[in-house]
Amino acid sequence: IWIDYSNLLDGRKNLFKKIKILSEAFEHLNDNAEINYRLAANLALISNVDSAVYHLKKALKTEPDKLDIFRSIYPVKNSTIEDLIDKFKLGEFNFECKN
């Protein structure tokens, strides 16, 4: 239900509301890949790269084949995030998630 609700919120002005909703979902379902991908992408949109990387790592660890969820929300190329994705694809990925 959190994902559906966050999807109803469009535009930049609702970005912080989306993050709040997805953060609440994360509190209850912290290993859910879709929540982590969506949270990572929205955090990246507000340039909170450290938190975005944390959630992206959790999502990749859980369901690596669903990276398109992240890309559909955050199509921008950020060097830190791209390096993480490249390392994952090369098998050099550190799954340790520190927050």
MDAnalysis code that builds the backbone (N, CA, C; Angstrom):
import MDAnalysis as mda
import numpy as np

u = mda.Universe.empty(297, n_residues=99, atom_resindex=np.repeat(np.arange(99), 3), trajectory=True)
u.add_TopologyAttr("name", ["N", "CA", "C"] * 99)
u.add_TopologyAttr("resid", np.arange(1, 100))
u.add_TopologyAttr("resname", ["ILE", "TRP", "ILE", "ASP", "TYR", "SER", "ASN", "LEU", "LEU", "ASP", "GLY", "ARG", "LYS", "ASN", "LEU", "PHE", "LYS", "LYS", "ILE", "LYS", "ILE", "LEU", "SER", "GLU", "ALA", "PHE", "GLU", "HIS", "LEU", "ASN", "ASP", "ASN", "ALA", "GLU", "ILE", "ASN", "TYR", "ARG", "LEU", "ALA", "ALA", "ASN", "LEU", "ALA", "LEU", "ILE", "SER", "ASN", "VAL", "ASP", "SER", "ALA", "VAL", "TYR", "HIS", "LEU", "LYS", "LYS", "ALA", "LEU", "LYS", "THR", "GLU", "PRO", "ASP", "LYS", "LEU", "ASP", "ILE", "PHE", "ARG", "SER", "ILE", "TYR", "PRO", "VAL", "LYS", "ASN", "SER", "THR", "ILE", "GLU", "ASP", "LEU", "ILE", "ASP", "LYS", "PHE", "LYS", "LEU", "GLY", "GLU", "PHE", "ASN", "PHE", "GLU", "CYS", "LYS", "ASN"])
u.atoms.positions = np.array([
    [0.823, -1.197, 0.000],
    [0.000, 0.000, 0.000],
    [0.872, 1.269, 0.000],
    [2.038, 1.188, 0.666],
    [2.930, 2.357, 0.704],
    [3.427, 2.707, -0.698],
    [3.760, 1.684, -1.463],
    [4.255, 1.918, -2.827],
    [3.160, 2.560, -3.675],
    [1.954, 2.020, -3.581],
    [0.835, 2.597, -4.341],
    [0.604, 4.053, -3.964],
    [0.630, 4.330, -2.678],
    [0.415, 5.708, -2.218],
    [1.527, 6.635, -2.719],
    [2.765, 6.172, -2.627],
    [3.879, 7.018, -3.084],
    [3.804, 7.254, -4.589],
    [3.282, 6.295, -5.331],
    [3.141, 6.453, -6.781],
    [2.114, 7.514, -7.161],
    [1.184, 7.783, -6.265],
    [0.173, 8.800, -6.536],
    [0.736, 10.217, -6.449],
    [1.858, 10.357, -5.777],
    [2.462, 11.674, -5.573],
    [3.433, 11.982, -6.706],
    [3.074, 12.918, -7.540],
    [3.919, 13.306, -8.663],
    [4.604, 14.634, -8.392],
    [5.639, 14.857, -9.126],
    [6.305, 16.156, -9.099],
    [7.327, 16.310, -7.992],
    [8.171, 17.270, -8.214],
    [9.278, 17.558, -7.293],
    [8.794, 18.012, -5.913],
    [7.676, 18.729, -5.870],
    [7.205, 19.242, -4.585],
    [6.739, 18.125, -3.655],
    [6.391, 16.976, -4.201],
    [5.954, 15.848, -3.388],
    [7.070, 14.850, -3.080],
    [8.267, 15.155, -3.514],
    [9.386, 14.226, -3.344],
    [9.646, 13.885, -1.878],
    [9.606, 14.876, -1.018],
    [9.857, 14.616, 0.397],
    [8.729, 13.797, 1.026],
    [7.500, 13.982, 0.553],
    [6.381, 13.160, 1.025],
    [6.584, 11.705, 0.603],
    [7.025, 11.525, -0.649],
    [7.293, 10.174, -1.146],
    [8.358, 9.491, -0.290],
    [9.412, 10.220, -0.002],
    [10.500, 9.658, 0.797],
    [9.996, 9.295, 2.193],
    [9.172, 10.131, 2.754],
    [8.614, 9.851, 4.090],
    [7.766, 8.579, 4.062],
    [6.933, 8.443, 3.067],
    [6.074, 7.258, 2.940],
    [6.925, 6.003, 2.746],
    [7.905, 6.081, 1.856],
    [8.762, 4.924, 1.594],
    [9.643, 4.597, 2.799],
    [10.049, 5.606, 3.538],
    [10.833, 5.369, 4.758],
    [9.995, 4.632, 5.800],
    [8.735, 4.996, 5.881],
    [7.825, 4.295, 6.794],
    [7.675, 2.836, 6.354],
    [7.533, 2.629, 5.064],
    [7.437, 1.264, 4.541],
    [8.708, 0.477, 4.872],
    [9.850, 1.127, 4.735],
    [11.129, 0.486, 5.026],
    [11.211, 0.041, 6.489],
    [10.649, 0.833, 7.389],
    [10.651, 0.471, 8.808],
    [9.951, -0.867, 9.048],
    [8.957, -1.170, 8.238],
    [8.178, -2.395, 8.402],
    [8.673, -3.533, 7.505],
    [9.225, -3.188, 6.353],
    [9.628, -4.189, 5.354],
    [11.020, -3.856, 4.822],
    [12.017, -3.875, 5.702],
    [13.335, -3.363, 5.299],
    [14.091, -4.244, 4.309],
    [13.643, -5.456, 4.067],
    [14.295, -6.297, 3.072],
    [13.516, -6.374, 1.762],
    [12.511, -5.532, 1.604],
    [11.731, -5.513, 0.388],
    [12.506, -4.749, -0.687],
    [12.854, -5.441, -1.752],
    [13.693, -4.842, -2.800],
    [13.028, -3.641, -3.462],
    [11.749, -3.744, -3.770],
    [11.089, -2.638, -4.465],
    [11.076, -1.376, -3.605],
    [10.807, -1.527, -2.327],
    [10.836, -0.367, -1.434],
    [12.235, 0.231, -1.405],
    [13.259, -0.616, -1.317],
    [14.633, -0.119, -1.279],
    [15.036, 0.541, -2.594],
    [14.653, -0.032, -3.726],
    [14.962, 0.600, -5.016],
    [14.286, 1.971, -5.122],
    [13.027, 2.035, -4.760],
    [12.286, 3.298, -4.861],
    [12.818, 4.344, -3.883],
    [13.142, 3.903, -2.685],
    [13.704, 4.823, -1.700],
    [15.068, 5.312, -2.170],
    [15.892, 4.423, -2.684],
    [17.213, 4.808, -3.198],
    [17.090, 5.845, -4.312],
    [16.200, 5.606, -5.239],
    [16.037, 6.518, -6.377],
    [15.550, 7.890, -5.934],
    [14.575, 7.917, -5.050],
    [14.051, 9.199, -4.592],
    [15.059, 9.949, -3.736],
    [15.827, 9.239, -2.935],
    [16.893, 9.882, -2.160],
    [17.968, 10.441, -3.092],
    [18.268, 9.720, -4.145],
    [19.249, 10.202, -5.122],
    [18.760, 11.485, -5.799],
    [17.459, 11.557, -6.032],
    [16.895, 12.758, -6.661],
    [17.084, 14.013, -5.816],
    [17.177, 13.856, -4.508],
    [17.415, 15.022, -3.651],
    [18.892, 15.104, -3.247],
    [19.735, 14.356, -3.955],
    [21.192, 14.361, -3.759],
    [21.630, 13.818, -2.407],
    [20.843, 12.953, -1.818],
    [21.240, 12.266, -0.594],
    [21.867, 10.938, -1.015],
    [23.061, 11.044, -1.580],
    [23.705, 9.902, -2.224],
    [24.083, 8.804, -1.228],
    [24.561, 9.168, -0.053],
    [24.954, 8.147, 0.926],
    [23.778, 7.250, 1.291],
    [22.648, 7.838, 1.582],
    [21.462, 7.046, 1.921],
    [20.954, 6.287, 0.705],
    [21.044, 6.901, -0.465],
    [20.625, 6.231, -1.691],
    [21.463, 4.977, -1.925],
    [22.764, 5.084, -1.728],
    [23.663, 3.936, -1.909],
    [23.322, 2.818, -0.922],
    [23.042, 3.189, 0.317],
    [22.661, 2.200, 1.330],
    [21.448, 1.388, 0.856],
    [20.404, 2.081, 0.404],
    [19.186, 1.391, -0.014],
    [19.379, 0.653, -1.335],
    [20.196, 1.194, -2.207],
    [20.486, 0.506, -3.468],
    [21.230, -0.802, -3.201],
    [22.169, -0.784, -2.272],
    [22.885, -2.018, -1.907],
    [21.912, -3.065, -1.365],
    [21.023, -2.656, -0.483],
    [20.044, -3.595, 0.076],
    [19.171, -4.184, -1.025],
    [18.757, -3.350, -1.960],
    [17.902, -3.820, -3.046],
    [18.654, -4.779, -3.963],
    [19.869, -4.421, -4.338],
    [20.667, -5.288, -5.208],
    [20.956, -6.629, -4.544],
    [21.165, -6.603, -3.258],
    [21.434, -7.832, -2.509],
    [20.206, -8.747, -2.536],
    [19.024, -8.161, -2.457],
    [17.786, -8.933, -2.378],
    [17.283, -9.389, -3.747],
    [17.182, -8.443, -4.684],
    [16.659, -8.760, -6.020],
    [17.411, -7.960, -7.079],
    [18.578, -8.439, -7.476],
    [19.404, -7.691, -8.429],
    [18.781, -7.534, -9.813],
    [17.871, -8.402, -10.159],
    [17.271, -8.346, -11.493],
    [16.200, -7.267, -11.628],
    [15.948, -6.516, -10.571],
    [14.915, -5.480, -10.626],
    [15.502, -4.067, -10.582],
    [16.718, -3.914, -11.066],
    [17.367, -2.606, -11.108],
    [16.569, -1.600, -11.942],
    [15.764, -2.108, -12.870],
    [14.962, -1.216, -13.711],
    [13.983, -0.366, -12.896],
    [13.591, -0.834, -11.716],
    [12.731, -0.025, -10.836],
    [13.463, 1.263, -10.471],
    [14.725, 1.116, -10.081],
    [15.556, 2.263, -9.727],
    [15.744, 3.183, -10.926],
    [16.101, 2.595, -12.062],
    [16.385, 3.374, -13.272],
    [15.161, 4.135, -13.783],
    [13.977, 3.568, -13.588],
    [12.777, 4.248, -14.079],
    [12.495, 5.532, -13.296],
    [12.961, 5.599, -12.063],
    [12.754, 6.783, -11.224],
    [13.951, 7.718, -11.293],
    [15.141, 7.129, -11.358],
    [16.376, 7.926, -11.341],
    [17.243, 7.568, -12.555],
    [16.926, 8.136, -13.711],
    [17.691, 7.826, -14.928],
    [19.015, 8.590, -15.036],
    [19.273, 9.476, -14.088],
    [20.456, 10.323, -14.097],
    [21.703, 9.467, -13.838],
    [22.810, 9.892, -14.375],
    [24.082, 9.197, -14.136],
    [24.844, 9.923, -13.037],
    [24.991, 9.261, -11.911],
    [25.749, 9.783, -10.777],
    [26.946, 8.865, -10.609],
    [28.149, 9.416, -10.546],
    [29.357, 8.585, -10.550],
    [29.404, 7.598, -9.382],
    [29.016, 8.018, -8.204],
    [29.044, 7.119, -7.047],
    [28.090, 5.949, -7.255],
    [26.902, 6.244, -7.715],
    [25.902, 5.203, -7.939],
    [26.293, 4.319, -9.113],
    [26.792, 4.916, -10.187],
    [27.214, 4.133, -11.347],
    [28.383, 3.212, -10.991],
    [29.322, 3.705, -10.177],
    [30.437, 2.859, -9.728],
    [29.926, 1.657, -8.947],
    [28.962, 1.880, -8.087],
    [28.370, 0.796, -7.304],
    [27.714, -0.237, -8.222],
    [26.946, 0.215, -9.189],
    [26.271, -0.688, -10.118],
    [27.298, -1.448, -10.957],
    [28.328, -0.758, -11.427],
    [29.382, -1.417, -12.207],
    [30.089, -2.492, -11.389],
    [30.411, -2.182, -10.134],
    [31.056, -3.170, -9.262],
    [30.150, -4.376, -9.055],
    [28.875, -4.127, -8.906],
    [27.928, -5.224, -8.750],
    [27.945, -6.121, -9.987],
    [27.885, -5.513, -11.157],
    [27.866, -6.275, -12.413],
    [29.159, -7.071, -12.616],
    [30.271, -6.549, -12.117],
    [31.562, -7.227, -12.256],
    [31.821, -8.240, -11.147],
    [30.901, -8.345, -10.205],
    [31.070, -9.273, -9.107],
    [31.996, -8.766, -8.022],
    [32.268, -7.485, -8.011],
    [33.166, -6.865, -7.016],
    [32.371, -6.091, -5.982],
    [31.168, -6.499, -5.759],
    [30.226, -5.755, -4.931],
    [30.380, -6.130, -3.462],
    [30.442, -5.128, -2.621],
    [30.477, -5.320, -1.173],
    [29.049, -5.163, -0.669],
    [28.468, -6.260, -0.180],
    [27.071, -6.228, 0.254],
    [26.875, -5.608, 1.619],
    [27.947, -5.241, 2.286],
    [27.809, -4.651, 3.615],
    [27.071, -3.324, 3.500],
    [26.005, -3.213, 4.251],
    [25.174, -2.004, 4.220],
    [25.329, -1.282, 5.545],
    [26.041, -0.173, 5.524],
    [26.218, 0.619, 6.732],
    [25.371, 1.870, 6.621],
    [24.696, 2.183, 7.695],
    [23.886, 3.395, 7.711],
    [24.026, 4.075, 9.037],
])
